[in-house]
Amino acid sequence: QGRLVESGGGLVQPGGSLTLSCVASGFVFSLWDMNWYRQAPEKKRELVAHITRLGDGTNYADSVKGRFTISRDNAKETLYLQMNNLKPEDTATYYCQRPGGDYGTDYWGIGTLVTVSS
């Protein structure tokens, strides 16, 4: 079974930066697109960033464009989310996800909490 373990969350002031990591295991990481989701208190979970298998294509939610960068290191089987110029509205639990597509199984990490506050 696939496993995803996020790390890097914490408390940061507005305007600050954090880098999240997601270490994958139990599947061939390089064969799968990957996503970062987040869920803020009392809000629905939302997709914030997507990256293709080779890392040559990305997509971002409008709310994070220009501030967040998704990347991956297939040799290390690790997904990253670089978050710059953080805002209070970025406060959420961030989840790494491997979408299963039509025939595979979605895999989710347990999340890492990012709190942006002064």
N, C-alpha and C positions, 0 to 999 in steps of 0.2 A: 504494500500500500504506500502511496505517496505521502510525504510529510513535508510541511513547510513551517519554518521557525523564523519569526520576525524578531528583530532587535533594533535598538537605537532610539526608541522613544524616550520622552522625558519632558521636563519643564523648560520652556524657552521664552524669552521676552519677545514682544512684537518687533519685527525687523530682523530677528535672529535666524539662524540656520540649523538644520539637523539633517543627518543622513540616516535613512533606514536601510536595513539589510534583511534579506530573506534567504535563508539557506535551504535548498531543496534536497530531498533524498527519496529513494524508492521509485524513481522513474527516470527516463532519459531526458534530462533537463533541456538539452539543446533541440529537441524535437517539438517543443511546445511554446506557443505564445504565452505571455504572462501578463497579469494585471495587478495593480494596486487599487484597492477600495478603501473607503473610510466610512465611518459611521459616527456622527456627532450625537450628543445627547438629545433624545427626543426627535431625532430625524431618521429618515430612511438611509440605508446604506447606498453609497453612490460610487460609481467608477470614477477614479481620478486620473489614472494613467494606464496605458497599454503599450506593450512592446512585442514585436514579432520575434520569431524563433532566432533569427540571426542578429537581432538588434538593429536592423537597418530600417525599421519603420516604427514610428511612435504616434500615439494620440493622447491628448490631454483634455480634461474637462476645462471649459472656458474659465472657470474660477481660479485655475492654477497655471494656466498658460503663461509662459515667460518667467515663472517663479520656480516650478518644479521640473526636474529632469529624471526620467526613468532610464535605467541602463541595466545591462547584465554582463556577467562574466561567465560564459558557458564552461570554461575550463574549471572554474571554481564552483560551478553550479549555484550561483548566487545572483539574486536580483537586488537592485538598489533603487532607492528613491531619494534624490538630493532635493531638499526643500530649502529655498531661500526666501528672504523677505517674508517671513511667516506673519500671519495675521491671526487675531483672536478667533475668527471664523474657521480657521484651519484646525482648531481643537477638535479632536476625534480619536477614536481607536482606528488604527490603520491596519489593514489586512492584506496580506499577499495571497494571490489566487492563481491557480492554474486552471483555466477553463477547459473542460473536457470535450467541447465540441459536440458533434452529433452522436458520437459513440463512446466517448471517454467519460470519466468521472471528474467532476469538479473537485479540486482540492483547495482547502482553506487553511491558513494558519490560525492561531488563536488570537492574534492581534498584538499590537504594541501601542500604548497610549501616548499621544502627543498633546501636550497642554501648552497653549500659547497665551501667556498672561503676564502682566506687569506686577 
